[in-house]
């Protein structure tokens, strides 16, 4: 589906969601069931976003991009 663009591997923890913020870094946020967790920046690699692409953390732990479908 997508293409790996990141070089840094992010180790995932149970009970947390991972996303690429507006600033281009990977962030970790606790799920509702995770008590006492806080949102924090996890990665040190900054990604520059392109218009029309979706960015996510793949199963292997690397940042990937996929072209979004137009309607």
C-alpha positions as CSV (number, residue, x, y, z in Angstrom):
1,X,0.0,0.0,0.0
2,X,2.6,2.6,1.1
3,X,6.3,3.3,0.6
4,X,8.8,3.4,3.5
5,X,10.3,6.8,3.8
6,X,11.7,6.9,7.4
7,X,15.1,5.6,8.4
8,X,14.5,5.5,12.2
9,X,12.7,2.5,13.7
10,X,10.1,3.3,16.5
11,X,9.5,0.6,19.1
12,X,5.8,0.4,19.9
13,X,4.3,0.0,23.4
14,X,0.9,-1.6,24.2
15,X,-1.8,0.8,25.0
16,X,-0.5,3.7,22.9
17,X,-1.4,5.3,19.5
18,X,1.3,6.6,17.2
19,X,0.9,9.3,14.7
20,X,2.9,11.9,12.7
21,X,2.1,15.4,14.0
22,X,1.9,18.6,12.1
23,X,5.5,19.3,13.1
24,X,6.7,16.2,11.2
25,X,7.7,14.1,14.2
26,X,6.3,10.9,15.5
27,X,4.1,11.3,18.6
28,X,2.8,8.7,21.1
29,X,-0.5,9.2,22.8
30,X,-2.2,7.0,25.4
31,X,-5.4,5.2,24.6
32,X,-8.4,5.9,26.8
33,X,-7.9,2.6,28.7
34,X,-4.2,3.4,29.5
35,X,-4.1,5.1,32.9
36,X,-1.5,7.7,33.7
37,X,0.0,8.0,30.3
38,X,0.9,11.3,28.6
39,X,1.4,12.4,25.0
40,X,5.1,12.7,24.1
41,X,7.3,13.0,21.0
42,X,9.0,9.6,20.3
43,X,11.1,10.0,17.1
44,X,13.9,12.3,16.3
45,X,13.5,12.1,12.5
46,X,11.5,15.0,11.0
47,X,9.4,14.3,7.9
48,X,8.4,16.9,5.4
49,X,4.9,16.3,4.2
50,X,3.7,16.4,0.6
51,X,0.2,17.5,-0.4
52,X,-2.1,14.5,-1.3
53,X,-0.2,11.9,0.8
54,X,-1.1,10.2,4.0
55,X,1.7,9.5,6.6
56,X,1.6,6.7,9.2
57,X,3.8,4.3,11.2
58,X,3.8,0.9,9.6
59,X,3.9,-2.5,11.4
60,X,7.7,-2.7,11.2
61,X,8.0,0.7,13.0
62,X,9.1,2.9,10.2
63,X,7.3,6.0,8.8
64,X,5.5,5.3,5.5
65,X,3.6,7.4,3.0
66,X,0.7,6.5,0.7
67,X,-1.0,8.5,-2.0
68,X,-4.6,9.4,-1.0
69,X,-7.4,8.5,-3.4
70,X,-9.3,11.5,-4.9
71,X,-13.0,11.5,-5.0
